[in-house]
Amino acid sequence: MAHLPLRDTRVLDVTTSIAGPYCAQILAALGADVIKVERPDTGDDARAWGPPFWNGEGTMFLSANAGKRSVGISLRDPDGREAILRLAERADVFLQSLRPGHAEELGLGPEAVRARNPRVVYCSVGAYGRVGPLSREPGYDALMQAAGGLISVTGEPGRPGVRVGASLIDQGTGTWAALGVLAALLERERTGEGVEVDVSLYETALGYLGYHLAGYLADGTVPSGEGTRFPMVAPYQVFATQDGELMIAGGNDRLFARICDVLGTPELVEDPRFRTNPDRVENRDELGRLLEERLATDTTAHWHERLTAAGVPVAPVADVADIVAAPQTAALGMLQPLSHPSIPDLRLPALPLSFDHVRAVHGSPPPAVGQHTEEILGELGYDDETIAALAARGVITR
């Protein structure tokens, strides 16, 4: 049985799109009771993002909202906001990603929430961060890939940069938010007081620039797109074979020598152009041409087998269909079946995390909008008559 370190932890998830919901999904898979607050009419924006849809359900929403209970409550209505604050009184974590300043305008900012519950961990997921000249501006993953420099270092040499093809910044920010929440909960065990946690898409993007930022600060080098090539190491890139593509990582002189031995080009090891890694990086175009000439003489499977046997790190370039069918994916149990009322064959990625060799999995499928409204309001003490009246006014959906 999987460990559930957040069992008996309550999380109020007032977020939309990907970053905040992904954080809450992580916490849910770790055992937290996550209540997702959605607009009564349309729910989370991500429900409508598509195609693709899966039996009418937005796949982006499905990917970030498993394991939660959904309550449909209007934040614009005073009675709706009061219900949110009553939920916050019982919560261990209040997670919000409203546009900058909007939580405070609604009376749901950290001071208001912590006045009702001093022990709550209040986590804000923003665009540009809590302070600074851009702190009031909204943002999404692709915008932060642009503003945060990722697009400038992605793409082919000499061509315009491209967006990373997955929501790397959103999911990374969600992961940082979950880490911050866990650290804050641990701190609360020591002090008894809640902590305010701030994360933002922009800060995540800058963090991902890592060695690029360090390189610029060191010598003023402004990096640009290198395609599949790793900028500081050669050979470390995708090469074409007779029937496909293969990523080869020659991270040191020993691995380079093994690559040359397998490819039947031992003379390259002593070539002064390729003798050290800095030499190989400087002359990577010519080195890549020479290696690709040899790799083009046989198949990806052939070179994969031979290079692996020689201890060289290699990987065929896979697409999503390949990954779903891969024995390694199945062996790890990464695609979790979930019982969903409208999607009989629903499978979603489980957490990339295990405890004592047991995968951390989702406790339930993504919910419908307001699926648990009556249940959750009942837990707060609302009677059937009050719930019906709120529903009649459009304050809640059930």
VEXLO-849405 format. One record per residue (C-alpha): residue in three letters; x, y, z. Coordinates in steps of 0.25 Angstrom, whole numbers, plus 2048, in hexadecimal, padded with zeros to 3 digits. Example, Ala and Ser with C-alpha at 12.3 -4.5 7.8 and 13.67 -1.06 7.14 Angstrom:
! VEXLO-849405
Ala8317EE81FSer8377FC81D
//
This chain:
! VEXLO-849405
Met800800800Ala80580E7FCHis809817807Leu800824808Pro80882E810Leu7FD83880FArg7F2830814Asp7E983981DThr7EE845815Arg7E384E80FVal7E7857803Leu7DE8627FDAsp7E18637EEVal7DD8707E9Thr7E586F7DCThr7E286D7CDSer7EA86A7C1Ile7F68617C3Ala8018667CEGly7F88677DAPro7EF85A7D7Tyr7FC8527D4Cys8018567E2Ala7F48527E8Gln7F48457E0Ile8018427E6Leu7FC8447F4Ala7F083C7F2Ala7F88307EDLeu8008317FAGly7F482F802Ala7EE83D804Asp7DF840803Val7DF84A7F8Ile7D28537F6Lys7D38597E8Val7CB8667E7Glu7C58697D9Arg7BC8737D3Pro7AD86E7D3Asp7AB8707C5Thr7B786C7BDGly7C18667C7Asp7D08677C5Asp7D486D7B8Ala7DC8617B5Arg7CF8597B3Ala7CD8607A6Trp7DB8607A1Gly7DC856795Pro7DB84F78CPro7DF84478FPhe7D3840798Trp7D083379EAsn7C282F79EGly7BF83E79FGlu7C98407AAGly7D584A7A8Thr7E18427A9Met7E984E7AFPhe7DF84E7BALeu7E083F7BCSer7EF83F7BDAla7F08497C9Asn7E38467D1Ala7E38377D6Gly7E08347E4Lys7D88417E8Arg7CA8447ECSer7C384F7E4Val7BA85A7EAGly7B48647E1Ile7B38727E8Ser7B38807E3Leu7BE8887E9Arg7B68957E4Asp7AB8937EEPro7AD8967FDAsp7A6889801Gly7AF8817F8Arg7BB8887FEGlu7B788680CAla7B5877808Ile7C4877803Leu7C987E810Arg7C1873818Leu7C8869810Ala7D6870813Glu7D386F822Arg7D4860821Ala7DF860817Asp7EE85D819Val7F286380BPhe7EB86F803Leu7F086E7F5Gln7EC87A7EBSer7F087E7DDLeu7E788A7DBArg7EB8967D3Pro7F589F7DBGly7EE8A67E6His7E08A07E3Ala7E18977EFGlu7E38A37F8Glu7D78AA7F1Leu7CE89F7F4Gly7D289E802Leu7D9891800Gly7E8896801Pro7F289080BGlu7EE89A817Ala7DF897816Val7E1888815Arg7EB887820Ala7E2890829Arg7D8885828Asn7E387A829Pro7F187E82EArg7F687082CVal7F387081DVal7FE86F813Tyr7FA879808Cys8018767FBSer8008807EFVal80387C7E1Gly8068887D9Ala80B88C7CBTyr8178967CEGly8198957DDArg81489D7E9Val81C8A97E7Gly8228B17DCPro81D8BA7D0Leu8168AE7C9Ser8108A87D6Arg8028AC7D2Glu8028A67C4Pro7FC8997C1Gly80388E7BATyr8028807B4Asp80D8757B1Ala8108797A3Leu8118887A7Met81B8847B2Gln82387C7A8Ala8248887A0Ala8278927ACGly82F8897B4Gly8398867A8Leu8358777A5Ile83187A797Ser83E881794Val846874797Thr83C86A790Gly83C867781Glu846865776Pro85286D774Gly85087A76CArg84187976CPro83687F775Gly835879783Val829870786Arg82086D792Val82486079AGly819856795Ala8148537A3Ser80F85D7AELeu81C85C7B5Ile81B8697BDAsp80D8667C2Gln8108587C7Gly81E85D7CCThr8178687D4Gly80D85E7D9Thr8188557DETrp81F8617E5Ala8128657EBAla8108577F1Leu81E8577F6Gly81C8647FDVal80E85F803Leu815853808Ala82085B80FAla816865815Leu80E85981BLeu81B854821Glu81E861826Arg81086382CGlu812856834Arg81E85D83BThr81886B83DGly80986883DGlu807874833Gly804874824Val80D87981AGlu80B88180DVal81187B801Asp8138827F3Val81787C7E6Ser8168817D8Leu81887D7CATyr8228877C7Glu82B8837D3Thr82A8747CEAla82E8787C0Leu83A87F7C5Gly83E8747CETyr83D86A7C2Leu8478737BBGly85286F7C5Tyr85F86D7BEHis85B8767B3Leu85A8827BDAla86787D7C3Gly86E87D7B6Tyr86988B7B2Leu86D8917C0Ala87B88A7BEAsp87F88F7B0Gly8738967AAThr86F88B7A1Val86188C79CPro85C87E799Ser85387B78EGly84C86F788Glu855863785Gly84A859781Thr84C84C788Arg85B84F78BPhe85F851799Pro86785F799Met87285B7A2Val87584C79EAla878845791Pro87483C78CTyr86783D793Gln85B83E789Val852837780Phe858830774Ala85082A768Thr85281C765Gln84E813759Asp83F81275EGly83D81C769Glu844825774Leu84D822780Met85182B78BIle86082878FAla86782E79BGly87682F79BGly8788367A8Asn8878347AAAsp89382F7A3Arg8918207A6Leu8838207A1Phe888827794Ala89281C792Arg888811794Ile87F81878ACys88A81977FAsp88E80A782Val87F806780Leu87E80E773Gly88B80A76EThr89181876EPro89D816778Glu8A5821771Leu89C82C776Val8A082A784Glu8AE82F781Asp8AA839777Pro8AE84777DArg8A084D77APhe89A843783Arg8A483F78EThr89D846799Asn88E84A79CPro89185979AAsp89885578CArg88B84C789Val88285778CGlu88A861784Asn889858778Arg87C85177BAsp87685476DGlu88284C766Leu881841771Gly87283F76FArg87483E760Leu87E833762Leu87782B76CGlu86A82C764Glu870827758Arg87381A760Leu866819767Ala85E81A75AThr86480D755Asp85B80575FThr84E805767Thr84B80C774Ala8497FE77AHis8577F9776Trp85E80677BHis856806788Glu8597F878BArg8687F9788Leu86A80778FThr86280279BAla86B7F679CAla8777FF79CGly8728077A8Val86E81379FPro86181A7A4Val85881A798Ala84981B796Pro84081A789Val837826787Ala82982278BAsp81C828788Val810828792Ala80A81B78BAsp81881478DIle81881879CVal80A81379FAla80E806798Ala81C80579FPro81E7F97A8Gln8268037B1Thr81A80B7B3Ala8117FF7B6Ala81C7F97C0Leu81C8067C8Gly80D8077C9Met80D8167C4Leu7FF8157BDGln7F58137C7Pro7E780E7C4Leu7DC8167CBSer7CD8137CCHis7C681F7C5Pro7B781F7C2Ser7B88247B4Ile7C681F7B0Pro7C68107B2Asp7D580F7AELeu7DA81B7B5Arg7E981A7B8Leu7F28257BDPro8008277C1Ala8028247D0Leu80C82B7D8Pro81B8297D4Leu81D8257E2Ser81E8197EAPhe81E8157F9Asp8248087FDHis8238047EFVal8148077EEArg8108117E4Ala80881E7E9Val7FB81D7E2His7EE8257E1Gly7E38227EASer7D88257E1Pro7D582A7D3Pro7D48397CFPro7C683E7D4Ala7BB8447CDVal7B88537CFGly7B18547DDGln7B18457DEHis7B38467EDThr7AC8537F1Glu7A184E7F9Glu7AA844800Ile7B484F804Leu7AA859808Gly7A384F810Glu7B184C817Leu7B185B81BGly7A385A821Tyr79B860816Asp78D85A816Asp785855809Glu77C862809Thr78886B809Ile78F8637FEAla7838637F6Ala7818727F7Leu7908757F3Ala78E86C7E7Ala7828737E3Arg7898807E3Gly79587B7DBVal79F87C7E7Ile7A286D7E6Thr7A08627DDArg79D8547E1
//
